[in-house]
Amino acid sequence: MTGLVRKATLFAACGLMIAGVAMASVPSPANSVCPPCLSLVGNSAGITDPAGNFTVTVRDLANIPINNSLVVVDFSGCSGVVICTAQPGLTADCGTQTVRGFTGVGGTITMAIAGHGNNTGDTPPYNAPGCAKIYADGVLLCSVSVSIYDHDGNGLGPSDLAAFLGDFFGSQPLRSDYDCTGDLGPADLAQWLAVFFATTGGNGSPSNCPATSTQCAMVP
């Protein structure tokens, strides 16, 4: 009988250890790190403009980084957004309006996502706050707002500045809120101009998948 008790105790302990290991690998929203917001940028010659870089860090319930975790950014709730099919280093899925990649050492992944909007100046459809959902291994880590540098899908130009000003003087600032404050101000204009002049100076990425064959359908 004592032997049976020992075996039962051993099996129970093993079960608890296995359960603990399994739980430890589950991403923890509380311990993981998300960006305050993200911006869609240009994609040219196989390079996505680093002005759009943001980093996600995935950690488990024990606050241990999870390497090779699948991070998915879901834009299906972001009205008026168009994501490119070509996402260097990442994978786009037009059917689900998502872009995904895997974390590396330290449980981190730095992403820059190419895309554009459908905005000519304070015109609908509008992005909702926190419209993009970021998941890790199927666990929702956070919801973030999305801004757009190329408002009309024709590369950065005067029309995009006009669209920015339309948002600035309008009531829906999130598409042009590049500094993640929830409102528009001089800092957002300065950031747009910095990307514009980098692009026109040959240091940025002016192309935003203008051809229908290189972009997903616009999120309604």
PATOR-64124 format. One record per residue (C-alpha): x, y, z. Coordinates in pm, 1 decimal. Layout:
N
+----------+----------+----------+
:       px :       py :       pz :
+----------+----------+----------+
:        X :        Y :        Z :
...
+----------+----------+----------+
//
This chain:
220
+----------+----------+----------+
:       px :       py :       pz :
+----------+----------+----------+
:      0.0 :      0.0 :      0.0 :
:    289.3 :    229.8 :     85.0 :
:    432.1 :    169.7 :   -263.5 :
:    102.3 :    268.2 :   -423.6 :
:     93.1 :    586.0 :   -217.2 :
:    446.7 :    672.6 :   -324.5 :
:    359.4 :    614.5 :   -690.4 :
:     43.8 :    820.4 :   -662.3 :
:    237.3 :   1101.4 :   -497.0 :
:    504.7 :   1084.8 :   -765.7 :
:    249.0 :   1092.6 :  -1046.6 :
:     72.0 :   1386.8 :   -883.2 :
:    399.1 :   1575.4 :   -847.1 :
:    487.1 :   1506.3 :  -1211.6 :
:    144.1 :   1625.5 :  -1316.3 :
:    189.2 :   1949.0 :  -1125.6 :
:    533.0 :   1999.9 :  -1280.5 :
:    399.6 :   1942.8 :  -1632.4 :
:    108.3 :   2176.6 :  -1568.0 :
:    348.2 :   2437.2 :  -1431.4 :
:    570.4 :   2414.4 :  -1739.8 :
:    267.1 :   2442.9 :  -1966.8 :
:    133.7 :   2747.3 :  -1780.0 :
:    477.6 :   2907.6 :  -1777.8 :
:    481.4 :   2915.6 :  -2159.5 :
:    146.1 :   3096.3 :  -2184.2 :
:    189.6 :   3466.0 :  -2273.3 :
:     92.3 :   3704.7 :  -1996.8 :
:    -62.6 :   4037.5 :  -2101.9 :
:     36.2 :   4187.5 :  -1765.6 :
:    403.2 :   4095.4 :  -1807.5 :
:    433.8 :   4156.0 :  -2180.6 :
:    510.6 :   4493.6 :  -2338.6 :
:    318.9 :   4656.1 :  -2625.2 :
:    367.3 :   4987.3 :  -2808.3 :
:    135.6 :   5274.7 :  -2709.1 :
:     26.7 :   5299.1 :  -3074.7 :
:    159.8 :   5210.5 :  -3420.7 :
:    191.4 :   5381.6 :  -3758.9 :
:    157.2 :   5236.7 :  -4108.3 :
:    447.4 :   5342.8 :  -4328.7 :
:    590.7 :   5296.1 :  -4677.3 :
:    753.2 :   4989.1 :  -4826.9 :
:   1001.4 :   5025.9 :  -5110.5 :
:   1271.6 :   4805.1 :  -5263.6 :
:   1212.8 :   4535.2 :  -5004.3 :
:   1252.3 :   4771.4 :  -4709.4 :
:    978.3 :   4897.4 :  -4480.6 :
:   1040.3 :   5248.8 :  -4353.8 :
:   1194.0 :   5222.7 :  -4003.1 :
:    987.0 :   5526.4 :  -3902.7 :
:    715.3 :   5268.7 :  -3839.3 :
:    922.3 :   5046.7 :  -3607.5 :
:    754.4 :   4925.2 :  -3289.2 :
:    852.9 :   4647.2 :  -3051.7 :
:    649.0 :   4380.2 :  -2875.7 :
:    798.5 :   4181.9 :  -2588.0 :
:    624.7 :   3857.9 :  -2491.7 :
:    668.8 :   3720.7 :  -2140.5 :
:    493.2 :   3438.3 :  -1959.0 :
:    317.4 :   3425.3 :  -1622.5 :
:    653.7 :   3391.9 :  -1449.4 :
:    780.1 :   3702.6 :  -1632.4 :
:   1014.0 :   3490.8 :  -1845.9 :
:   1056.7 :   3596.7 :  -2212.3 :
:    901.4 :   3360.4 :  -2466.6 :
:   1119.8 :   3307.3 :  -2771.7 :
:    961.0 :   3197.8 :  -3102.2 :
:    619.8 :   3323.5 :  -2992.7 :
:    381.3 :   3398.2 :  -3279.7 :
:    285.0 :   3767.1 :  -3265.7 :
:    -15.4 :   3870.3 :  -3474.8 :
:   -133.1 :   4226.3 :  -3537.8 :
:   -500.8 :   4223.3 :  -3634.2 :
:   -623.8 :   4525.5 :  -3833.0 :
:   -970.7 :   4387.5 :  -3905.6 :
:  -1125.8 :   4647.1 :  -3672.8 :
:   -941.9 :   4944.0 :  -3827.2 :
:  -1179.6 :   5107.8 :  -4074.5 :
:  -1022.1 :   5273.6 :  -4378.7 :
:   -686.9 :   5091.4 :  -4338.9 :
:   -510.2 :   4912.6 :  -4624.8 :
:   -217.3 :   4680.3 :  -4550.9 :
:     33.3 :   4575.2 :  -4815.7 :
:     72.1 :   4211.6 :  -4913.2 :
:    453.2 :   4248.6 :  -4908.8 :
:    577.4 :   4283.1 :  -4551.6 :
:    955.3 :   4216.4 :  -4546.0 :
:   1043.1 :   3981.9 :  -4261.9 :
:    675.5 :   3937.5 :  -4176.3 :
:    370.3 :   3766.0 :  -4325.4 :
:     47.6 :   3938.1 :  -4426.5 :
:   -285.7 :   3755.1 :  -4447.7 :
:   -547.7 :   3951.3 :  -4641.0 :
:   -824.8 :   3709.7 :  -4545.5 :
:   -790.8 :   3799.6 :  -4178.2 :
:   -636.7 :   4147.7 :  -4223.9 :
:   -339.4 :   4046.2 :  -4009.2 :
:     40.0 :   4072.8 :  -4013.8 :
:    244.8 :   3823.4 :  -3814.4 :
:    596.9 :   3731.9 :  -3713.2 :
:    790.2 :   3543.6 :  -3444.1 :
:    976.5 :   3674.1 :  -3142.3 :
:   1348.6 :   3622.7 :  -3118.5 :
:   1590.7 :   3613.3 :  -2828.2 :
:   1451.4 :   3793.0 :  -2526.4 :
:   1094.9 :   3735.2 :  -2644.1 :
:   1098.9 :   4050.1 :  -2857.7 :
:   1000.9 :   4131.5 :  -3213.0 :
:   1043.4 :   4468.1 :  -3383.8 :
:    794.5 :   4522.0 :  -3663.8 :
:    728.8 :   4792.1 :  -3922.0 :
:    407.6 :   4742.4 :  -4116.2 :
:    351.4 :   4883.5 :  -4463.5 :
:     15.2 :   5024.4 :  -4559.4 :
:   -189.6 :   5333.4 :  -4623.9 :
:   -528.7 :   5491.4 :  -4568.3 :
:   -824.6 :   5609.9 :  -4769.9 :
:   -854.0 :   5962.9 :  -4636.3 :
:   -867.3 :   6295.2 :  -4818.6 :
:   -909.8 :   6509.2 :  -4508.6 :
:  -1136.6 :   6439.0 :  -4212.9 :
:  -1336.0 :   6192.7 :  -4423.1 :
:  -1481.2 :   5857.7 :  -4309.5 :
:  -1431.6 :   5575.6 :  -4246.8 :
:  -1249.5 :   5660.9 :  -3924.8 :
:  -1022.9 :   5448.8 :  -3708.0 :
:  -1160.6 :   5363.8 :  -3368.5 :
:   -931.1 :   5400.2 :  -3063.5 :
:   -743.8 :   5076.6 :  -3000.1 :
:   -863.4 :   4929.3 :  -3330.0 :
:   -558.0 :   4702.5 :  -3379.1 :
:   -533.0 :   4392.7 :  -3160.3 :
:   -193.4 :   4240.4 :  -3082.3 :
:   -190.4 :   3869.7 :  -2997.7 :
:     86.8 :   3633.8 :  -2888.3 :
:     21.1 :   3262.2 :  -2939.2 :
:   -350.7 :   3339.5 :  -2952.0 :
:   -353.5 :   3544.3 :  -2631.2 :
:   -466.7 :   3907.1 :  -2663.5 :
:   -185.9 :   4123.8 :  -2525.3 :
:   -324.0 :   4470.4 :  -2600.5 :
:   -527.3 :   4697.7 :  -2825.5 :
:   -349.8 :   4992.9 :  -2989.4 :
:   -454.6 :   5284.8 :  -3207.3 :
:   -325.5 :   5312.0 :  -3565.2 :
:   -199.0 :   5620.0 :  -3748.4 :
:   -114.3 :   5650.5 :  -4118.9 :
:    147.9 :   5857.4 :  -4298.2 :
:     25.4 :   5798.0 :  -4654.6 :
:   -339.2 :   5895.9 :  -4621.8 :
:   -447.4 :   5840.7 :  -4982.4 :
:   -226.8 :   5552.0 :  -5100.5 :
:    -31.2 :   5750.9 :  -5360.1 :
:    293.6 :   5791.7 :  -5169.3 :
:    370.9 :   6086.5 :  -4944.2 :
:    287.3 :   6422.7 :  -5096.5 :
:     95.1 :   6749.2 :  -5056.3 :
:   -237.9 :   6564.2 :  -5061.2 :
:   -136.7 :   6375.2 :  -4747.8 :
:    -42.3 :   6697.7 :  -4573.8 :
:   -385.6 :   6831.8 :  -4668.5 :
:   -543.8 :   6516.9 :  -4525.0 :
:   -341.4 :   6558.9 :  -4206.6 :
:   -464.5 :   6916.7 :  -4172.0 :
:   -819.8 :   6797.2 :  -4234.0 :
:   -781.2 :   6559.1 :  -3941.2 :
:   -610.3 :   6830.5 :  -3736.2 :
:   -900.7 :   7070.5 :  -3771.8 :
:  -1158.7 :   6791.5 :  -3767.2 :
:  -1286.4 :   6569.1 :  -3491.5 :
:  -1108.9 :   6237.7 :  -3563.2 :
:   -737.1 :   6272.9 :  -3486.8 :
:   -622.6 :   5912.5 :  -3451.8 :
:   -518.5 :   5859.5 :  -3816.3 :
:   -262.7 :   6137.3 :  -3777.0 :
:   -168.8 :   6089.0 :  -3411.3 :
:    194.0 :   5981.6 :  -3455.1 :
:    308.5 :   6056.4 :  -3099.4 :
:     36.8 :   5843.9 :  -2935.7 :
:   -112.6 :   6121.2 :  -2723.2 :
:   -469.9 :   6076.0 :  -2848.8 :
:   -478.0 :   6427.6 :  -2992.3 :
:   -306.1 :   6626.2 :  -3268.0 :
:    -50.5 :   6898.4 :  -3217.4 :
:    275.6 :   7045.6 :  -3352.1 :
:    467.8 :   6728.2 :  -3260.6 :
:    252.3 :   6519.4 :  -3496.0 :
:    304.3 :   6765.0 :  -3781.6 :
:    679.6 :   6764.6 :  -3716.0 :
:    684.3 :   6385.2 :  -3725.5 :
:    492.7 :   6371.4 :  -4055.5 :
:    728.8 :   6628.9 :  -4208.2 :
:   1033.2 :   6432.5 :  -4090.8 :
:    908.5 :   6120.3 :  -4269.3 :
:    810.2 :   6322.7 :  -4575.9 :
:   1150.8 :   6487.4 :  -4614.9 :
:   1332.4 :   6159.1 :  -4546.8 :
:   1123.8 :   6000.5 :  -4822.0 :
:   1168.0 :   6276.9 :  -5077.4 :
:   1538.9 :   6291.6 :  -4992.5 :
:   1582.5 :   5927.8 :  -5084.9 :
:   1613.1 :   5799.1 :  -4729.0 :
:   1256.5 :   5683.8 :  -4676.3 :
:   1010.0 :   5451.5 :  -4846.4 :
:    764.9 :   5639.5 :  -5069.0 :
:    575.4 :   5339.5 :  -5207.4 :
:    265.2 :   5226.8 :  -5022.2 :
:    144.3 :   4931.5 :  -5232.1 :
:    -58.0 :   5148.4 :  -5473.0 :
:   -128.6 :   4859.4 :  -5712.6 :
:   -436.4 :   4651.7 :  -5635.1 :
:   -235.0 :   4331.3 :  -5670.1 :
:      3.3 :   4435.5 :  -5390.2 :
:   -250.3 :   4531.9 :  -5126.4 :
:   -527.8 :   4378.3 :  -4923.9 :
:   -880.9 :   4509.6 :  -4956.0 :
:   -952.8 :   4815.8 :  -4747.6 :
:  -1102.4 :   4743.5 :  -4408.3 :
:  -1460.8 :   4876.9 :  -4433.1 :
+----------+----------+----------+
//
